[in-house]
Each structure stands twice: as structure tokens, then as C-alpha cells.
Amino acid sequence: MYVTNHPLLHLHRVPVVLLMTLALTLSCSKPTPKPTGPAADYEAAKDMFKRFRIDRALEYTYGLANASPATKYTERARVLRAVILVGQLKSSAEAMEAYTKGAEQTKNAHFKAEYARLRHDNMQDGMRAGLGLAETTHQLLSGGTISKELTLEASYPTTEGPIEVREFERIREGGWVEPDQQDAAALDSLRKGIDDALADAVTGDRSKARNALASGSTEISGLDFALFLGKGLADGAVLFDRKHGRDGQRLKTVCSEADEAMKAAAALLKANPDKDKEKQLKKLQDQIKATLKNV
């Protein structure tokens, strides 16, 4: 005779019931909604930055940075843009220096002409980045002040740049590198520039920046970021002087924004004095004044 109420049958039945209940619960739970609007744009920007698609990251942050009225993503978009633009400036400046020396050192007329062209192209790229950084700085310094604390929300790029760009060493000596190697050098230089900009932004080195962004976000003091902006602009302003781009009006514009960043830093230092930061501030102010003499 078959007994349906045997205790052992009930014991075997319990896990099945639990599994069925869990399955029904999961099937009925609502899926996590995908971000839309500004949130979606910033998620895309972060993804592009992590994958080192820098131009796309700038595209996604542009509308956010210029939003009126501002959204919760506006300031963090500006912070990320500033880091990218400083990285581009660093990359352009390094490439321009390498091709300048290469054009001076080589005895080959073709090499000289090609390196002079590449110098000019990198200078133009750097000037665009400098103007972009000036615009972003102006946006961050609302009312002549900067937030006491800012958020850099991004993941460290998946592929890290080199400490030195190998091809640039050969170029500086006047040696020739093929076009594909020039392209590889440009990419390595940009990776290096972004990594160095991240290190500067968190006032440390690459290792500190990587650790700071391990969770996908880190806080930066407004004072440190104001000095970071001022340094980037002061270095970038040189590209517009009479030895380079010969654009006095834009040189003044970039220096003016650098000076505003220094004023914002000075205001924060007045509230919380720091001798080391005061020395950095004074050094940058002197650098800006010296650059303005080369209009």
C-alpha cells in the first residue's frame, strides 16, 4: 500500500517548495531601471574614460558641464573634463618638445619637415586643450570661488600608460620613426599624460591615484584642485606665447583663468593656512606673471 503522508516524503518535498518560491520571487521582482538623462550620460562618460576613449568621454561630459540649470552631475563632469584636458596638455607639450628637438637634430631634410609638421599639429592640439581647460576652470570657479570639496568620479583607465615614451627618445636624437610608430607614440603619450594628470589631481603618484579610484570615486579638496587647475593653465599658457602659437589674446585669457584659480586657492588658504600650499601658490603666481611677459 502506498502511503502519501509518510514523514520522509515531506522532508524531500521541502527544498522543492523553497526553490519554487524563490524562483517565483525572482521572476516577479522588478528589474533595475537603467539610468536615463544626465545619469546615463555620465555613466557613458565614465565607461569611455575607463576604456580610454578620451574623445568620447569629452563628448559625453560636454552637455553635462554646460547644463543650465546645473544637475547633480554638472560639477563632477567638469572635474573629469579638467583632468582629461590637463592630460591632453601634458601629452601635447611632451610630443611638441620631442619633435622640436628632432627637427633641430636631424640632418635629413624630409625628417626635418615632417617633424616640424608634427610639432605644429601637437601645438594646435595643446592650444585647443588649453582653451578647453580655461573654459572648464571658469565654470568650476562660480562667483570666483571653488567648492571646498569636489568629487572625481571615474575608474582608473584599464590600460596604464608608460613612464616614458620610448619613440620620443629616438625622435629627440634626430632619428626617424615610421608613421605607425608615431601613432603608437601619440597614444602612449596620451595615456601617460592622463595617468600623470590623475596623479597630480589626487596630489600623489599613479599608485595613489589608482588606489583612490579603486571604488570608482574619490574626494579632492577644493584647494588642491584649484592649484591643479592653476598649474595646468600656467603650463598650457606657454603654447600661446610669441615663441610658439603667437596668440597674445588667448594667452591672456588662459592666464586670466589661471589667476582666478589662484585667487580661489588664496581664499581657501586664508581660512586654513598651509605653508607648503602657500609656496605652491606663490610659485604659480610668479610663473603666470613671467608668461604674460612673452605676449
Secondary structure, 3 states (H helix, E strand, C coil): CCCCCCHHHHHHHHHHHHHHHHHHHHHHCCCCCCCCHHHHHHHHHHHHHHCCCHHHHHHHHHHHHCCCCCCCCHHHHHHHHHHHHHHHHHHHHHHHHHHHHHHHHCCCHHHHHHHHHHHHHHHHHHHHHHHHHHHHHHHHCHHHCCCCEEEECCCCCCCCCCCCCHHHHHHHCCCCCCHHHHHHHHHHHHHHHHHHHHHHHCCCCHHHHHHHCCCCCEEEEHHHHHHHHHHHHHHHHHHHCCCCCCCHHHHHHHHHHHHHHHHHHHHHHHHCCCHHHHHHHHHHHHHHHHHHCCC
